[in-house]
């Protein structure tokens, strides 16, 4: 009886020990499952982040017309022009093209300038002053253009660049002081608003910078040129 009782006591002790050890094992399993779940969530988050970056880096194929220059010197409302008279310098004037597209000039009054090239307006004015000046020659120059493009990122002088002539993305960057030492000429992005949507064009200007032959991307009014930073 004593022997059996001892065995029973030993069995109870063993069971008690097992019951005491089981909670610790349960916690280990819970922690392991939690760690596995967290790793899965982190992996999913990384996948979403990468997917988002890939979506953000999608670019629109460059259209053929982007390589064609538009007529130069086309005037628009808001442009400021200088009108000079070599035969009568006292008449020299600086005029801002008004919202109605006109400027007011000495002797001849209001003249429509909007929509005309500088050369066309200059020729027209010379004809109009034939009856008023002994030397009717008139010179027209754009002092500042209302429309422009915006250059930002790794350039020396970020800001607005007047678009007073046909201008390529590379020329606009040069107007903004050129690339900084941190710039990556292989990663230049042009953002263009077209039909209510933003189109993104990826340019590689490293060939242009090194003097090699490459297609010139011509800018349109209000384009945004962004130069990315080099990762190295």
PAGULO-897333 format. One record per atom (N, C-alpha, C): z, x, y. Coordinates in steps of 0.2 Angstrom, whole numbers, plus 5000, padded with zeros to 4 digits. Example, Ala and Ser with C-alpha at 12.3 -4.5 7.8 and 13.67 -1.06 7.14 Angstrom:
503950664972;503950624978;503950664984;503550644989;503650684995;503950645000;
***
This chain:
500050044994;500050005000;500050045006;500450095006;500450145012;499850175013;499450195007;498850225007;498350185010;498350115008;497850065011;497950055018;498550055020;498750035027;498550095031;498550155029;498350215033;497650215034;497250195028;496550185029;496350135034;496750075033;496550025038;496650045045;497250085046;497350105053;496850155055;496550195051;496050245052;495450215054;495250155050;494650125052;494650085058;495350055060;495350025067;495350075072;495550135071;495550195076;494850215077;494450215071;493750235072;493350185076;493450115074;493150065077;493350065085;493950075086;494150075093;493850135097;493750185093;493450245097;492650225098;492350195093;491650175094;491550125100;492050075100;492050025105;492150065112;492550115112;492650155118;492050195120;491650225115;491150265117;490450225119;490450165116;489850125118;489650105125;490150095129;490050075136;489650135139;489850195138;489550255141;488850265139;488750255132;488050255130;487650195134;487950135135;487550085138;487350105145;487850135149;487750165155;487150215156;487150255151;486650305150;485950275150;485950225145;485250185144;485050155151;485550125154;485450085160;485150135166;485450195166;485250235171;484550265170;484450275163;483750305161;483250255163;483350185161;482850135163;482750125170;483350135174;483250135181;482850185184;482950245182;482550305184;481850295182;481650275176;480950255174;480650205179;481050155180;480750105185;480650135192;481050175194;480950205201;480350245201;480250285196;479750335195;479050285195;479050235192;478450195191;478350165198;478850145202;478750115209;478550165213;478750225213;478550285217;477850295216;477650295209;476950315208;476450255210;476650195210;476250145213;476250145220;476750165223;476750175231;476250235233;476250285229;475850345230;475150325229;474950285224;474350255223;474050215229;474550165231;474350125237;474150165243;474650215244;474550265250;473850295250;473750325244;473050365243;472450315244;472550255241;472050205242;471850185249;472450175253;472450165260;472050215263;472250285262;471950335265;471150335264;470950325258;470250325256;469850275260;470250215260;469950155264;469850175271;470350205274;470350225281;469750275283;469550315278;469150375279;468450355277;468250285276;467650265275;467250265281;466550295281;466150295286;465550255285;465250235291;464550205291;464050255291;463550245287;462950285287;462650295294;462450355296;462150365302;461450335303;461350285307;460650255308;460150305311;459550285310;459050335313;459050335320;459150275323;459150275331;459650325334;460150345330;460750385333;460450455334;459850465332;459550535333;459050535338;458950475342;458450465347;458850455354;458550495359;458850485365;458550425369;459050395372;458750335377;458550365383;458150325387;457850345393;458450375398;458350425401;458850455405;458950425412;459550435415;459650415422;459550335423;459650295418;459650225420;460250205423;460150175429;460750155433;461050095432;461650085433;462050025431;462550015437;462849945437;463349935442;463949975441;464249995446;464750045446;464650115447;463950135445;463750205447;463750215454;463950285456;463950305462;463350355463;462950335468;462350375469;462350415476;462050465477;461950505483;461250495485;461150465491;460450465494;460350505499;459850555499;459750605504;459050605507;459050615513;458450615517;458250685520;457850725517;457750785520;457450785527;457150735529;456850735536;457350705541;457850675538;458350635543;459050645539;459350705539;459950705536;460550665538;460450645545;460950595547;461050535544;460550515540;460550455536;460850465529;460950525527;461250535520;461850485519;461850465513;462350415512;462550415504;463150395503;463450395496;463550315495;463250285490;463350215488;463550205481;463950155481;464150125474;463750065472;463450065467;463050005465;463449945464;463349895467;463849835467;463649795461;464149745460;464049705454;463449665453;463149655459;462449625459;461849675458;462049735457;461549785456;461249815462;461449805468;461149825474;461549875477;461149915482;461449955487;461249945493;461649955499;461349945505;461250015509;460550015511;460350085514;460150075521;460150125525;459950125532;459250105533;459150065538;458550035540;458249985535;458249995529;457849945524;458349895521;458949905522;459449855519;459549865512;459649805509;459849795502;459249805497;459449855492;458849865487;459249865480;458849835475;459149835469;459049905465;459549935463;459549995459;459749995452;460049945450;460249935443;459649925439;459649955433;459149955428;458549995429;458550035435;458050085436;458250155435;457750195433;457950265432;458050295439;458350355440;458350385446;457750405449;457250425445;456550445447;456250385450;456250325446;455950265449;456250235455;456950235456;457250215463;457050265468;456950335467;456850385472;456050365474;455650355469;454950345471;454850275475;455250225473;455250165477;455450175484;456050215485;456350225492;455850265496;455550315493;455050355497;454450305500;454250265496;453750215498;453950165504;454650145503;454850095508;455050135515;455150195514;455250235521;454650255524;454050245521;453450275524;453350245531;453550185532;453450155539;454050175544;454550205541;455150215546;455250285547;455050335543;455250405544;454550445544;454550495548;454050545548;453950585542;454550595539;454550625533;454950585528;454550535524;454850485521;455250505514;455250575512;455450595506;456250575505;456350545499;457050525498;457250555491;457850585491;458150615485;458750575483;458750555476;459250515473;459650555468;460250555468;460650595463;461250545461;461450555454;462050515452;462650565453;463150535457;463750575458;464250565453;464350495451;464750485445;464450415442;464550415435;464250365431;464850315429;464750255430;465250205428;465350205420;464850215416;464850215409;465050285407;465350295402;465450365399;465650355392;465850415389;466150415382;466850455383;467250445378;467850465378;467950525372;468150585374;468250635369;468950655368;469150655362;469950665361;469950715355;470650725353;470750765347;470750845349;470450885345;470550955346;469950985351;470050955357;469550985362;470051005368;469751055372;470151085378;470351035383;469850985385;470050945390;469850875388;470350835384;470150775382;470150725388;469750675387;469650625392;468950595393;468750555398;468150525399;467650575401;467050575398;466450615400;465950565403;465750565409;465150525412;464550535408;464250475406;463650475402;463050455407;462850505411;462350505416;461750535414;461650545408;461050575405;461050565398;460550575394;460550575387;461050635384;461550615380;462050665379;462150655371;462250715368;462350715361;463150725360;463350715354;464150725353;464350795354;463850845352;464050915353;464150925361;463650905365;463650915372;464250885375;464450825373;465050785376;465650835374;465750865368;466250905367;466250965371;465650995373;465651055377;465851035384;465650965386;465850945393;466650935393;466950925387;467650925387;468050985386;467651045387;467951105387;467851145380;467551115376;467351145369;467951135364;467851155358;468351155353;468951195354;469551175352;470151215352;470151265346;470551305346;470651355340;470851315334;471151255335;471351225329;470851165326;470251165330;469851115328;469451125322;469251075319;468751075313;468151045314;467651085316;466951065318;466651025313;466851035307;466551005301;466750925301;467250915304;467550845304;467650815311;467050785313;467050755320;466850685319;467250635321;467150565320;466950535327;466350495327;466150455332;466350375331;466650345335;466850275334;466450235339;466050185337;465650145341;465750075340;465850035346;465949965345;465249935346;465149895340;464449865340;464549795337;464249745340;464249675338;464949655336;465449675340;466149655339;466549695333;466249745331;466549785326;466549855327;466949895325;467049965326;466650005320;466150045322;465850085317;466050155317;466150185311;466350255311;465850295308;465650355312;465150395309;465450465309;465350495303;465650565302;465050615303;465250665307;464750725309;465050785307;464650835305;464750905304;464350945309;464750965314;464451005319;464551085319;464751105313;464751175312;464151215312;463551175309;462951205310;462651215317;462851165321;462651165328;462951215332;463651225330;464051275333;463851345332;463551355326;463351425324;462651435326;462251385329;461651395331;461051375326;461251355320;460751325315;460451265317;459851245315;459551185316;459851125313;459951075317;460351015314;460150955318;460150895316;460050835319;460550825325;460250805331;460750785336;460950715336;461550705336;461850635337;461950615344;461550565346;461550545353;462050485354;462450495359;463050445361;462750385365;463150335364;463050275368;463650265373;463550225378;464150205382;464750185379;465250215380;465950195378;466050215371;465650265368;465850295361;466450335362;466850345357;467350385356;467250445351;467350505354;467150565350;467850595348;468050595342;468650625340;468550685335;468850745337;468850805334;469450815330;469450815323;469950825319;470250895319;470850905317;471250965316;471051005310;470951065310;470851105304;471551105300;471451095293;472051105289;472251175287;471851215289;471951285287;472251325293;
***
